[in-house]
C-alpha cells in the first residue's frame, strides 16, 4: 500500500494540465485588462471626434 501511495505522489502527468490552466487564466485576465484599457481610451477619442464633427458646418 505504501508503494502505491509513493508512486501516486511521484507521478507528474497532471502537473502539465495545471500549468496550462494557470497559463490560460493569466492570458484571459491580461486580455480583459487590455480590452478595458482600450475601451476606456477609445471612448474619449470618440467623444472628441463627435464634438469636432458636430461643430463643423456643411455647405457653402
N, C-alpha and C positions, 0 to 999 in steps of 0.2 A: 504494500500500500504506500509506503514512504517513497519507493522508487517511482511510482506513478505520479505522485504529487510533485516530486522533484522534476520529473520530465515535463510535466504540465507547466510548471513555473519557469522552466528554461526555454520553452517554445516562444518564438518571436513572430510567428506568422500573423498574428492580429495586430502587431505594432505598426505595420505598414498602413493598415486601414486607419488606425487612429491618426497617424501622421497626415494622411490625405484628408481626413475630416477636418483637422485643425487648419491645414493649409487652405482648404476650400472656404472655411468660415472666415479666415483672415482676408481672403480675396473678396468675398462678398461684402464684408464690412468696409474694406477700402473703396469698393465700387460705390457703396451707399454714401460714404463721406464725399467722394468725388462728385457724385450726382448732386448732392445737396449744395455743395460749394458752387458748382457751375450754375445750378438753377438760381441760386441767390444772386450771383454776379450778373447773370444774363437778364434778370428781371429789371435791374436798374438801367441797363443799356436799352432794353426795350422801351421802358418808360421815357427815357431821354429821346430816343428816335421818334416816338409817338408825339411828344411835345413839339419837337422840331418840325415835324411834318404838319402838325395842326396849325402852327404859326405861319406857314407859307401860304401864299395866295396863288390860285391857279388862274391863268388868263393873261390878258394884256398887261 
